[in-house]
Amino acid sequence: MLKQGIYENIISERTEQEIQELELQSLACKRDVMDHAEASKILAEYLAQVLRQRLDTVTEVQGRVAMVNRILADYGLDSEDRIVDDTNLLTEVMTKQKALLQANSKSATVRPESGFRVSNLFTGGNSTLSLGEEIRREIASADEIYFIVSFLKVSGLRLLLDDLRAFCEREGTRLRIITTTYCGVTEAKAMQQLSELPHTDIRISYQTQLERLHAKAYIFVRNSGMHTAYIGSSNLSKSAQTDGLEWNMRVTSVENPHIIKTALATFDLYWNSPNFEDFRLGGIEKFQDELHRNRVQVKAEGTLFPQYALFPHQKRILDKLKVEREERHNYRNLIVAATGTGKTVISAFDYLAFRQQCQAEHRSSRILFTAHREEILKQSLFTYRSVLQDANFGTLWVGDYKPQSEKDYEALFVSISMLNSRFDALFAELSPDFYDYIVIDEAHHSQADSYRKIFEHFQPKLLVGLTATPERMDGKDLRPDFGGRISAEIRLPQALQAGLLTPFQYLCVADDTDLSDESLWSGQKYVIDRLADRLCSSHRTQQIVGALHRYLADEYTCRALCFCVNKRHADFMAQELKKHGFLAASLTSDSSVQERKQLAKNLRAGELHYLCVVDIFNEGVDIPEVDTVLFLRPTESLTIFLQQLGRGLRLSPGKTELTVLDFVAQANQKYDFAGKFRALSLKPEKNVVEQIKNGFAFLPMGCSIVMEKVARQHILDNIQNAIYNKKRLIKEINSYLSLPSLRDFLENNGQDIRLIYANGRCWSSLKRDAGRICYENNAVTQCLAKNLGNLLHYNTASFLHFVEDFLLGAQDYCEPDWQGYATMLYYALYGVPLRKLPFSCVSLYEALEQVHRKEYACFKEEMLEVVDYLLSRLEITTAPLGEDVLPGVELYGCYTRSDVFSLVGKQTVNQTMQGQVAGVFELKDEVKATLLFVTLNKSDKDFSPSTQYDDYIINKDYFHWQSQNTDRHNNRGGKVYTLQPQNRNKIILFVREEKRDGFGNTLPFHCFGLVDYVSSHGDSPMNITWKLREPVMARFLKVV
């Protein structure tokens, strides 16, 4: 009988009867839809369970085999699957010579005592089986071995070295090992001995400030598919392999195929990550140097320049800069990124591309790099030399450093004070275009008089500003100097995921202060003085102090920044904290420069533990040692909130996380809690309410958000009241005296454009429902209102300009060359072939011309606004694959299947694609190509353990794909792929992350372009590795 508790069970007839009985007893039984991606596995496991119970009732093996064969026959399954030997299992396929030798020597292949089918747990100490001995047996029977361990020691290696040597000397074997120098534990002799083995490759992470490799896994791959893996707590040391109380789970590909698949895929991701270096590059000498440096924590000396690899978030910035210049023709670019996320690296790679282009065109590429401190200039020059791999590049002009020759001025890294002191005598005499590329570091200083001469005199081909804090305390706007906009920003979650910042533990603490009173609010923010009146409360201080005692590891030794609402609040909090025995002080704009420096120094040295500030620490102050942030006020500006949080996220020796205490009061209903949590998530489109209720599953690695019960309720109540449903949107529209543009409305309300177009509405229909515009409600307007949201996914400038030109009256869309684009636009606007339109049209062009009719002018205007908005937010440049590859389709372009088939002529206005298009589609007419449409997360939920690594990106150049179940190496379906290099088949990959976005829209695919066959294994389905001809889009890359 079912007990009260949690289940995930198939509902059989017996279970259904029990459910009905329980419901008669006033118990509730909850049901949930079976996940489509997991259904096959769930049903197969249920069938296996039922069948096993039935087979156990049959005493003879032959009878059990006969029952299985009857089931296979009754359900028409392939006769090849019928069991023909009712006594034996196949245990090995070997050469006749090996069989002869084994027979004469009366020996047998060494096999694990555990076999290859059943998983089991090793618990060390008095376990029945010895872990070390079982691993030796695994080595003897494996074809490939993958080890990933935090450290390697001679004491553990010598137990396995002879077995590994014998393995590596066999033909066709491969040993791969991933390890690290973390904590300086790995021993050089162990590395040396392993590196000398044949068929052995080692990857090692020297990035111990970024990497925290604690994984311990031993994976044994066999050509037969009978893979095994040991995953647990044992490194390669003697105690871990023998008498240590270590727990290790042994899993098999028979019982746990999804775990083996995940282990292999993750190993593959690590192996191909630039953070894990080929041991052979530096050999044992580099290893010993890095080991010593890690043990004693000394800085690397000398002129060895590291080879930088771009992180995905940095590559996205460079992609955005390319769009900004090529599409918007803006060559004065402001880059906003948190301190520590690699702004200088980005500018160095940008300059590298610029210099290479200039060299190709035989033009100069003179660079001026300005900053206000000597240490920044030194580090920046070192970074540029590393990226350019040129030890002689650039000259410093700061302090005791100065140019020595005429050539030195062509790549000058100069302090702003030196530039000003020599401006009239030197720089003003240079021609305005002398420097081709100018970088202004810490660009938030650019409004100061000392920087204005650069803007007024020089006219470089490219001007780049770098800052973490675009908002200045004096309110001056940086953007007019940089094309009126921020060209690119690094989102905090991506930088955290890359390990460039310290992970946070974000604690939402209940605060019983009532801040919901309308008298405290004006416009879009709180009234500062009134808010301070409410927050300067001794009762509230008691709650804050209680939280410090409750949540901080040591509240008397932390280094905390406390963000307050104004000077009075900062002074009040500092005094209150002092009363409770804490070392505290306030820092406001009234503080002198000397006092500011001294307080920062005291906090850094641990002589001060709580520094209460207003906005002064938003801008340009860097104390990496800060390990605690207290939000003692609600912060309306998302930008300022992220800057304040960023003050504590800098990496610092010994700092493992940033603790954030956010005191959550009952806020005004216009206060935006949801925006803060979206800004911390890797997937901001996911439902915030669901994450608050069920846990934040999409935070960067190592980060967490925990909410006290009352704080959670305050936040949920606020978000529910602030939800932008249709009623709220209409209310916001009517709050404007004159109608805003779509762009202004979205920016003022901080909303995603998809919100406007959710549930079949559009901007025009919302304005109509708000009573601000009028149009006739007929078949055409209903179609347009319902379908305009179909335009939102397009990211190819060529198509967006085609739509723009069409709306502005150009007639090019009637020409045959634009047939594909015209058809694509038609289906975006109307969704059905001509014969199914709810109004009469005889041609594609007549249907499109409806938009130009006077009575539909509001929709035409809206389409122009949407196109302008999409053009302003392009993140990557796309390029045609070529008419001989796939007409109209562009690399990195975003398309639905309908879009692709419209472009290649398989879908016309008279005929849509018939039936359901599978993940593989073969074009057999003029364009002969195989199209692969891949969804990475196949689950209807956020996670599918059994399909998670069916398809995945290995690195920027390689993609793992699982074919359809019918494909085998020896049939036609499989040979389309395996013979692709010889037959020169065109195979084009389209990828999306999930089926739907957070607004319920079906997601389109991004075109990854042409791929080439590399290797494959397995049958029905086949697991294939493709090499992409162009790198994967940075947005799809994960940091390893």
N, C-alpha and C positions, 0 to 999 in steps of 0.2 A: 504494500500500500504506500502511496506517496506520502512523504512527510513534509511538514512546513520547511521551506528553504528555497534555495536558488537552483534552477535547473537550466539545461540547454538540451532538451530531449525531443526526439521525434514523438509525435502524438499518434500512437497506434490505437487500434480499437480497444485494447485493454486499458491503455492510458486514458483514453477518452471516457471510458466507463468510470474510472477512478476519479477523474476530474468532476464528472457529474455528481458522484456521491459526495465529494468534498464540498461542492457548491451547495448541496442540500444541507450541509452542516454549517452553513454561513461562512465558509472560507472562500477566498477569491483566488482564482487561478489566472495568471496573466499569460497572454500569448504574444509572440512577436513574429514578424515576417521573416522567413528563412532567407538569409543573404544569398543572392543569386550566385555570387562568386564562390561561396563555400558549400552550396547545396550538394554538388556531386560528391564531395568528400564526406559530408554528413550522412547522406543516404547510403553511400558505399560502406561506411563504418557500421551503420545500423544493420544493413544486410549481412555483413560479416559476423556481427554479434549474434543475430538470430540464427544464421546458418551454422555457426560454431556450436551453439547450444543444441541444435538438432543433430549435428554430426556426432556430438559426444554420446548420444543415445545409441549410436551404431557401434557395435563392438569391433568388427573387422575393418582393417584399413581398406580392403577391396570394396566393401560395402559403402564406405564413405566416398571413395572415388566415384563409384557408380552413381551415387546421389548427386554429386557435383556435375557429372557429365549429363545427367538427365535435366538438371536445371539449365545448363548451357544449351542443350538441344531444344528444350521447351520454349525458350525465349529467342530462338533463332540466332544465337550468337555465333561468331565465326567458328567453323569446324576446326580451324587450326588451333583453337584454344582448348579443344577437348583433351583430357588427360588420357594418355595411352599406356603409360607404365604405372600400374597401381601399387607398386611396392617401393620404388627407389626415387631418390632426389638426384638431380645433376649437381655434382660438387666441383667439377673442374673440367676445363678444356685445355689440353696440352699437346705438345708435339709427340709423335710416336717415339722419338728418340728419348725424350724425357720420361715417358711412360716405361720404356724398356729399362732405362737406368734405375728408376725407382723400384721396378719389380726385382731386378737383380740385386740391388742393395737392400731390399726389404725396408725401404724408407718411404716417406710420404711428405707432401707439401705441408709445411708448418701452418697451422690455422689457429686463430684465437680460440681459447677455451670457451669463450662466450658465444661462439658461432657468429653468423652474419645476419641473423634475422631479429634477435631479441635485444632490446636495450636494457641496460642495467646500471646500477649506481655503485661506485667504488667509494668507500668511506675511510680508507687508510687504516693504519694501526692493525687491528685484528680482522680485516676483511678476508673473506674466504679466498679471493683471488688477489694476487699481487698486481698492482697497477703497472709497475715497471716491467714485470714478466709478460703481462698481457700486451703491453705496447711493443715489446720485442717481437712477439708473435705477429702483431699487426704489421710491423715493418717487413717481416719476411714474406707476407702475402700481398703487399701493396704494389701498385704500379706507379703511383705518384703520392708524395707525402707533403703536406703543408703544416708547418709549425708556426704558431704565433704566440709569443711569450714575452713577458715584461723584461725578463733577464735570463741570461745563460750562464751557468757555472760549470767548471770542470768536473766537480763532484757528481753532477747529474749527467753530464755528457758522457763521461767515461763508462757509465752503465750501459749506454746505447751505442757508443762509437763504433764498435766492431760490427754491430748489426746494421748501422747506417752505412758503414763502408761497404759491406757486402751488398746491401741494397743498391747503392750508387754505382757499383761496378757491374751490375746487371744491365744488359742492353735495353734501351727504351724506357728507363726510369727517370724520375725527376724529383729532386728535393728542393723545396722552397721554404725559406725561414724569414719571418718578420720579427724584429726585436727592437730594442731602444737602449739608449745610454742613460735613461731616467734613473736618478739617484746614484749613478755611478756603480751599479751592482754587477752588471755584465762583465765577465772576465775576458781579457784580451786573448788568453791562451785558448779558451773555448771557441772564440770567434775564429782564431787562426786555424784550429783543427778542422772546424766545419768548412771553412772556405777552401781548404785543400782537397775536399772530397770531389770526385768527378760528378758531373750532372747536378751541381748544387749552386743555387743562387740565394743570396741573402740581401734583404732590404732592411735598412736601419733608419730610425728616426733620431736625428741629432737635435730636433727642435723641442727640447725639453721644456721650454717656456710655454709652448703651445700644446704639445702632445702629452697626454696622460694615459699611456697605453697600459691598461691593467688586464687585458684579455689573456687568457691561457687556454689554448685549444690545440689539439693534435688531430689532424684530419688525414684519413687514409683513403685514397681514391683508387678504384680498381676498374679495369677495362670492362669487367663483367657488370658494372653498375652496383656491385655489393659494397657500397661505401660505408665507412664507419668514422666516428669522431668522438673524441674525449674533450669535454668542455667543463671547466671547473676552476679549481683554485691552485693547481699545481704548475709551478714554473719548472724549468729544466735544471733542477738541483737534486742532490741525493735525498734529502729529507722529504722533498715533495714527491719523489718517485717511490720511496720505500716506507719509512716508518712515521712520516708526518700525518697528523690528523686532517688530511685534505679530503675534500669532497669533490668527486668528478663524475659527471654523468656521461655514460657511453651511449651514443645514439646510433641507430642504423638506418640506412636508406629504405629498408623494408618497413620498419615501424614508424619512423619519423622522417619521411622524405622532405618535408618542408623545412625541418631544422637543418638537415644536411645541406639543402639548397641555400638556405640563408647563410650558413657558415661559409660555404664556398663563394657565394656572391660577395659577402662582406670582405672576405680575404682578398678577393679579386679587386674590390674597390680600394682597399688599403695598398695592395701591391702596385696599383696604377696611380696612386696619389703622388704628387710631387713632393709631399712631406716625408715620404719614405725613400731614402736614397740608396742606389745600388752600392753595396759595400765595396765593390771592386774599384769604384771611382777614386776613392782616397786610400783604400786598403787599410792595413793594420795601423799604419802611421797616423792617418787621420783619426781612426777610431781611438787610439791611445791619447791623442791630443784632446779630443772631445771628451773622453772619459775623465781626464785630469781636470779639464775646465769645469765639467759638471760637478766633480767632487768638491773642488775648492771654490767654485763660483767666481772665477776670475774672468775678466773680459778678454776676448780674443784680441791679440795684438798683431801687428804686421800689416802687410798690404794685400792679404788674401781677400778678394771681394766675393761675397756669396752670389750665387746665381738665383735671382728672384724668380719665383713663379707667381703669376697673378692668381689671387683668390677670385672665386666667381663674382663676388660683389664688386670687386675692383674692375673686372672685365666688363660688367654691366655699365659701370660709369664710363668707361672708354667707348662702349657701344653708343651710349647716350650722347657723348660729345660728338661722335661722328654724325649722328642724326642732326644734332643741333647745328652743326656747321654746313652739312650738305643739304639739309631740308629747310632749315630756318635761316641759313646764311648768317648766323650769329657767331662771330669769331672772338667775342669777348666773354669768356665763360667762367662763371662762379661755381665752384664745387664745394658743397657743404658735406662734411663728414666728421663724426665724433673723433676726438683726439685718440690716437692709437690705432686708427683703422687703415692707415697707410695712404694718406693723402699725397705725401711726397712720392711714394712709389707710383701712384697713378699718374702724377704729372711727369715722372721720369719716363714711363712707358709711352705716354702721349708724345713727349718730346722725341723719343726714339723713333716713333712712326713718322713724325714731322721731319726729322733729320734725314731719314731714309728716303722720304719723298723728295726732299730738296736735293739730295745727292743724285737721285735718278733724273731730276730736271735741271741739274747743274746750277742750282741756286744756293745762296748762303743760308745758314741756319744758326745765326748768332743768337745767343741766349743771355738774358739778364734775369737773375734770380735774387729777389730781395727778401730779407727777413730782419727782425729787430734784435736778435740775439746771436752771439758768436757760436754757441753750441748748436743752435738750430741750423746755421749755415754749414757748419762742419759735417753734421749728420746728413744734411741734404746733399752735399757734394759727394759724400761717401755713397749715398743711395744712388745718385746719378751715375757715378763711376761703376757701381755694381751692375746696374741695369744695362748700361751701355757696354759693359765689360771692357772698359778703357781706363786704365790706372792713371793716365795722364790728362784726362778730361777735366777742364774747368780750373778756375783760379779763385781763391778766396781773397776778399778785400775787407778785412775787419781786424781790429786789434793790431797785432804785429805782422799780420799777413797783408801782402800787397802785390799787385801785378808787377812782373819783371820785364815784360816785353809787350810790343804792340799786339801780338797774337793773343796775349792773355785776356785782353778786353773783349774778345769775341765769345767767351763763355765765362761770364763773371758772376760770382756769388758774393753779393755785397750787402753789408748792413745798411739799414735805412739812414742811420746817422751819418755813416761815411758817404753815402750817396748825396745827402743834403749838403754836407760840408764841402764836397767837391763838385756840386752841381753846376754852379755858375762857371767855374773855371774849366770843367771838362764836359760833363754830360749835356749841358745846354748847347755846347758847340757841335755836338754830334748831330747828324741829320736825324729827323724824326723816325725814319725807317731803318736806322742803323741796326737796331735789334729786331730780329724776326720773331722771336718768341720771348715773352716776358711772363715771369711767375711772381705773383705777390703772395707770399706766405702770410698766414694770420691776417687775412684780408679784411677782417673786422676793424683793423686799424686804418684802413685805406681812406677813411673820411678825415683823418688828421691832416693838418697842413703839411706835415713832413712827407706825406705820400702824394699830395695833389700834383706835384711837379711831374711825376711819372705819367699821370693821366693827361696832363695838359701838353706835355712836350712830345712824348713818344707815340708812334703809330705802328705798332708791330703787326705782323700778319696774324698772330695769335696772342691773346692776352688771357692768362689763367689766374684766377684768384682762388686761394685755398683757405677755408675757415671751418671751425667747428661751431662757431657762434655768430650767425648772421645778424641777430638782433643786438643792437647797441643800446646802452643805457640812455644815451642822449636822443634816441629815437631816429637818428639819421639812417637812411635806407641805403644799403650797398648796391642794390640792384641797378640803378640808373647807369653806373659805370660798367655794367656787365650785360648789356643788351636788355635791361629791364626785367630780368628773370634769373632764377637759379637754374643753371643748366643741368645739374645732376646732383643727386643726394644719395648718400649711403644710408640705408635703413639700419637701425641699431640691431635688429634681430639677426641680420646676415653677418654683421661684424662679430656678434657674440657667437654665432654658430661656427665661424671661422677660427674661434679661439683667440681673436685679437683683443678681446676685452674680458674682464673678470665676470664670471657668471653671477647672477643675482638671486637672492632669496627675498622675494617681495611679500611682505606680511601686511595685510589689511587689518588694522586694529580698530575695534569699535570705539567711537567717540560719541558721547551722548549730547554734545553740543548741537543745538538746532540751528542750522544755517539755511533752512528752507524759506524763511520769511522773505516775502517779496520786497520788503523795504531795504533788504541788504543787496538787492540786485538792480542793475541798471544797464539796459541794452544787452550786451553779450557777456557781461562780467559782473563780479561783485564790486560793491562800493568799498574801497580800501579802508577808509577810516571806520566805517560802520562794522566791517568785518573784523577789524582789529579790536574794536570794543567787545565784540562777542568772544574773540579768541583769547584775550588777555584775562584769563580766569584761573585763580588758584585751584579751583576744583578740577579744571581741565588739566592743569599741571600734574595733579596727583595721578590722574589716569595715565599721562605720558610717562611719568616716573615708574609707575607700576608696570607698564609695558617694557621699559628698559630692563627692569629686574627680571621680567618674565622671559624675554626673548633674546637678550644679548648674552653671548658667552661670558664676557666680562665687561660689564657696563662702566667699569672704572679705568679701563685701559684702552678703550676703542678710540678711533679717530673719526669723529662724526661731524658732518655738515648738517645743520638744522635750518631748513628753509622757512622763512617767516614772511608775514604779509607786508610789514612796513618797519620803519626804524623803531617805533614804539614797541611793537610786538617782539622784535629781535632783542631789544634791551630788556624787556620784561622777561622773556624766556631765559636769557643768560642769568639774570638775577635769581629767578626761581630755581634753576638747575644748581646754582651755587648754594642756595639754601639747603638743598638736599644732598650736599656733599660732593658734587661733581665739579671738575675743573672746566669752567665754561667762560665764554666771552662772546661779545657781539661785535660784528664788523658791518658797518654801514657806509654810505657815501660820505658821512661826516668824518670817518676815520682818515687820518693822514696817511700819506704814502708810506712813511716809515712805520706807522702802526700796523698798516695792512701787511707789510712784509714781515714784521716781527710776529704777528699772530699766525700767519701762514707757516712761518718757520717753527713756531711752538707746536702747532698742530702736527706738522711733519715729524718733529722730534719726539712726539708723545708727551710733551710738557703741558699740552692743552688737549682736552678730550672732546669738547663740544663747542663748535663755533657756530653761533647763530647769525645768519646772514639774510639779506633780502634778495636782491637780484645781482649783487656785486660778484657773486661766484658763478654767474652764468657765463661771464665773458672773460676769456683769456687767462684764467688762473688755473694752474695745473698742479694738483697735489696727489700723485698716484697712491700715496699711503692711505688716503681716505678709505675706510672699510665699512662705514655706516652712513646712511642718509636718512634723515627724518623729514618727512613732509608734514609740517605743522600747519599747513594751510592748503586749501583747495587751489589748484593751479589751472586756470581756464585755458591758457595757451598751451596747446600740445607741443609746440616747438620748444617753449621754455621748459615744460615738464621734462622733455627728453634731454635737453641740455643740462638741467639740474641732475637728473639721474646719471647722465654721462660723466659728471664730475667725480663719481665714485667708481666708475667702471674701468679706470686705467689699471693695467697690469702692474704689479709690484711684488718684489721678492717676499715670499712668505704669506702673501695674501691669496686666499683660496676662494673667497666669495665676497660679494657686497651684500650686506644686510640692509634692507630697506623697510622702514616702518612708516606706513602711510596711515595717518589717523583719519578715519572715514566717519564723517558726521552725516546727519540727514541734510542733504544738499538741496539747493534750488533745483526744480525740475528741468531747468534749462542747462544745468551743469552736465558736461559730457564725460561720464565715466567710461562708456563703451570705447570711445576713441583712444583712451590711454591703453586699454588692454589689447585693442587691435594693433596698436603701434608696437607692442612687445611680442607679437605673435609672428611666427614664420608664415602663417596662413591667415592674414587679416580678414579674408572674406568669410571665414567660418563663423557660425552663429555664436556670438559672444555670450548670450544668455545660457545656451547649452553648456558652454565651457565653464562658466561660473558655477553652474549647478553640478556638473559632472567631472570637473577637473580640467586644467589647461593642458591639452595633449600636444600642442603645437608650439611650445616654447623652445628657444634655442637650448642646445645640450647643456646640462648642468644647472639650468635656471628653473625656478619654481615660483608659483604664486599661491599663497595660503591665506584664506580669509576666515576671520572669526565669524561666528554665526550671525551676530547682530550686524556686523559690517557687511556681510554678504547680503543680508536682507535690505539694508540701506541701498546698496548698489543695484540690486535687482529691481527694487521699487522705482529707483530713479530711471533705470534703463527702460523699464516697462512704460513709465509715464512719458518717456522721451522718444519712444519708437516712432520712426517716420513712416507711419501708414498713410493711406490716401487722405484721411481726415487731417492729419498733422501737416502733410505737404500743402494742402489747400490753405490751411491756416497760415503757414509760413509765406505762401505766395501773396496772400491778402495783407500781410504785414508791411508790404512795400507800397509806397505811394505811387511810384511809377514801376511798371513791370521790369524786372531784371532780365538780363540775358541768361541763357541756360548756364553758361560758364560762371557768371557772377553768383547765381543762386547756389550752385554746387560748392563754390569756394567759400561763400559766406556761411553756409551751413555745414561745411566739412563732410559732405556726403559723396558716396560713390555714384557715378552716373547710372549704374545698373539699377539703383533704387528707383529712379524716375521711371524706368521702363519695365519694372516688375509687374507681374499680373496683367499683362496685356495693355498697359496704359502707356502714354507718351507725354511729352512736355506740353504739346498743344491740348491734349484732352484734359490734362490737369488744369491748365489755364482756363479752359472752357468751363470745367466743373466749378472753378473758383469764381466764375462770372466775369472774368476779365477779357475774354474774347468770345466771338460767336462764329460758328460754322454749321452747315447743315449736316445732320446725322444721317448719312446715306451709306450705300454699300462701299463706295470708294473710301470715304473717310473712316469707316469702320475697319477696312483692310489696312489702311495706312497707320491708324492709331495702334492697331494690334501688332504690326510688323516692323515699325521703325526701329525697335530695339534690336532687330537682326543686323543692323549696321555696326553695332558696337564692337564686334570682335576684329574688324578689319585693321590691319597694321601695315599694309603695303601702301607707300606713298603714291605709287602709280595709279592704283585703283581709286584711292581717295581723291586724287586730283581729277581723275576721269569723272567721278561723281560730281565734284565741284564744278568742273567745266560744263557738264550736262545741265546742272541746275542754273548756271549763269547763261545758258542759251546756246552753247556750242553745239554744232551738228555732227561732230566727229563720231558720236555714238552710233550713227546710222551706217557707218562704213564697215565693210566686212572684217577689217583688221581688229575692230573692237567688239565683234559679235560675242566673244566669250565674256567680256566685262559687262556688256549690256544684258546678257542672259543672267549673269550672276546678280546684277542689280535687280532685275525683274523678280527673281525668286526671293531676294531679300525683302522686297516690298510687298509681294503678293502671295508667295509661298505655294501656289498651286499652278498647274498648267492653264492655258487660256480657256480651255473648254469648261473648267471648273470655277472660273471667276464668277462672283456674284453680280457682275455687271458685264455689259457687252463690249468686247474688244476683239478685233479680228487679227491683230498683229502685236508683236513684241513692242514695236515703236509706238503704236497707238496707246498701249497700256502705260508705257513710261511717260508719254505726253500728258497723261492725266495730271501729273504733278505740276505742270505749267499752267493749268487752268486757273483762272482768277479766283474761283470759289475755294480752291485748295491752297491758297497762297501761304497760309500759316504753316502748313506742312512742309512746303518748299523752304520757307525761312528756317524752320526747325532743322531740316536736313542739312542746310548750310551751316547752322550752328554746331550740329553734331560732327560734321566733317572737320570744321575748324578746330573743335575740341580734340578730336582724335589725332589730327596732324600735330597739334601742340604737345601731345603726350606720347609720341612715338619713341620707342626705346631702342630700336635697332634698325639698321638699314637692311633692306631686302634686295635681292638681285634675281633676275630671271634665270631659271634653270636652262632655258634655251628652247627654241621651237623644235629642235630635234630630240629633246629630252621629254618635256611636258609643257605644251604651249600654255602661256599665260600664268603658269604657277611659278612663284618666286621662293628662293631659298629663305627660310625663316618666316615666310608668310604664314598667316593664320587663316585656316579655311575649314569650313564644314565639308562633309563628304559631298553635299549638294553643290557647293562652290567648285570643288575640284572637277566634278563630272560636267558642270556647266562649262568650265574653261576648256576641257578636252573634247567637248562636243558629244559626250555620252548622254547629256540631258539637254533638251530643247524646250522651248515654250510650249510645244505641243505634246511632249512626252517626258515624264520624269523617269528616273531610274526605277525599274520594277523590282519588287520584292525587297527583302532585307539584305543589305550589302554587308558581307562578312568582313573580317579583319584583313583579308587578302583579296585583291581584285586584279584580274589580268586584263589589260587593254590589248586587243588583238587586231585592231584596224590599222589606220595609218600610223598611229603612235603605239608602238609595241613596247609595253612596259608592265612591270608588276608593281602594284601599289600595296604597301603594308600600312594599315591603319592600326596604331597601337595605343591602348590605354594602360598606363603604368599601374594605377590602382584600380583593379577591376571590380572591387567590392562596392556595393551600394552604401556601405558604411565607410569609416575612415581607415580601416585596417583589415586586411585579409591575410591571415598567416599562411594559408596554403598556396595563394597566388602571388604573394608579395614580390618574389624574385623570379617570376616567369619571364618578365621583360624588365630590363633595367639598364641604365647608363653606366658603363664601366669607367670611362673617363671621357675627356673631351673628344677623343678620336674613335672610341669603340663602343658598340652597343650589343647587349645580349638580348636575343629574341627567341621566344619559344613558338614553334610552328603550330599549325593545326594538327589535331590528333591523327589525321589520316596520313601524314607525311612520314616517310621512311627513307633511309639512305638509298634503298634499292628500288624505289618506285618513282613514277614521273614527277609527283609533287615534290619529293625531296631533291631530285636531280635538277629541278629548276634553280635551286639554290646552290647545290654543291658544284654544279658545272657552270655556274655564272661567270667565272673568270674566262673559261675557254669559249663559251658561247656568247660572251659579252652581253648577257641579258641586262636590261636596265631595270634595276630594283630601286624604288624610291620610298623613303621612310617618312611617315607622318606620325607625330607623337602628341599625346595630351596626357596630363597628369591624372585627371579624374574624369568621370562621366559628367558630373554636374558641378557648377560653382555654388557658392554659398547663397545665391539668390534663386537656386532651382533651375537655372538655365542649362541646357545641354552645351557642354564645352566643345569648342572647335579643336582642330589639330594644328600643330606647327609643322611646317615642312622642314625636315632635317636633310633633305636632298638625297643624292645618289649614294648608295652604299655598295661595298664590295665584300664578297664572301672571304672569310678568314679560316674558320674551322667550325666543326660541329661534332656533337656526340649525342647518343641516345636515339631512339626511334619512337614514333607515335606517342608524344610529339618529339621532334628534333630540337635540340638546343644549339642555336647558331650564334656565332660571334661575327658581327659585321664591322667593317671599317668604314667610317664616314669619310667622304671626300672633303667635307668642310667641317670645322669644329662644331661641337654641340653648342647651342645657345647657352650663355652663362646662367640664365634663370633656371635651367634644368639641372645644373651641376650641384652636387652636394659636396660639402667640405669634409675631407677625411683627414 
